[in-house]
Amino acid sequence: MQTIHERLTLLLRAYRTIGFCDACLALKMGAFPREVQKAVIVIGDSSGFQIIPGKCSECLQEQMVVRALAA
């Protein structure tokens, strides 16, 4: 079974360049928001992902969003 970190990575790469807030990612993944927040912090420190202020593509709220960078 995949970890939350692996699932998050796959989802963000599938929606490359589209930003999501933690809450919407949790809903999309069927995961707990706290788990997603922790995973976002981990991948935000790695190359290929970016955490920036912006508009979430799901809820359309201005907040911090995470996205995979274009390859």
C-alpha positions as CSV (number, residue, x, y, z in Angstrom):
1,M,0.0,0.0,0.0
2,Q,1.3,3.5,-0.9
3,T,2.1,6.0,1.8
4,I,0.3,9.3,2.0
5,H,3.5,11.0,0.7
6,E,3.6,8.7,-2.4
7,R,-0.1,9.2,-3.1
8,L,0.3,13.0,-2.8
9,T,3.3,13.0,-5.1
10,L,1.5,11.0,-7.8
11,L,-1.6,13.2,-7.6
12,L,0.4,16.5,-7.8
13,R,2.4,15.2,-10.8
14,A,-0.8,14.1,-12.5
15,Y,-2.2,17.7,-12.1
16,R,1.2,19.3,-12.9
17,T,1.3,23.1,-12.5
18,I,-2.2,23.2,-10.8
19,G,-2.2,24.4,-7.2
20,F,-4.2,22.8,-4.4
21,C,-4.7,23.8,-0.8
22,D,-4.2,21.2,2.0
23,A,-7.9,20.8,2.7
24,C,-8.8,20.1,-1.0
25,L,-6.0,17.7,-1.4
26,A,-7.2,15.8,1.7
27,L,-10.7,15.6,0.1
28,K,-9.4,14.5,-3.2
29,M,-7.2,11.8,-1.6
30,G,-9.7,10.6,1.0
31,A,-7.1,11.4,3.7
32,F,-7.0,13.3,7.0
33,P,-6.1,17.0,6.6
34,R,-3.3,16.7,9.2
35,E,-1.7,13.8,7.2
36,V,-1.8,15.8,4.0
37,Q,-0.3,18.9,5.8
38,K,2.6,16.9,7.0
39,A,3.2,15.3,3.6
40,V,3.0,18.7,1.9
41,I,5.7,20.1,4.2
42,V,8.0,17.1,3.3
43,I,7.5,17.4,-0.5
44,G,7.7,21.2,-0.3
45,D,11.3,20.9,0.7
46,S,12.1,18.7,-2.2
47,S,12.8,19.8,-5.8
48,G,10.0,19.5,-8.3
49,F,7.3,20.9,-6.0
50,Q,6.5,24.4,-4.9
51,I,4.4,25.8,-2.0
52,I,3.3,29.4,-2.8
53,P,0.5,31.8,-2.0
54,G,-2.2,31.5,-4.7
55,K,-5.7,30.4,-5.6
56,C,-6.7,26.8,-5.0
57,S,-8.0,25.2,-8.2
58,E,-10.7,23.4,-6.3
59,C,-12.2,25.8,-3.7
60,L,-11.0,28.9,-5.4
61,Q,-9.8,30.4,-2.1
62,E,-6.6,32.5,-1.9
63,Q,-4.2,30.7,0.4
64,M,-1.0,28.6,0.4
65,V,-1.1,26.0,-2.4
66,V,1.2,23.3,-3.4
67,R,1.9,22.2,-7.0
68,A,4.3,20.1,-9.0
69,L,6.6,22.1,-11.3
70,A,6.5,21.5,-15.0
71,A,9.3,19.1,-16.1
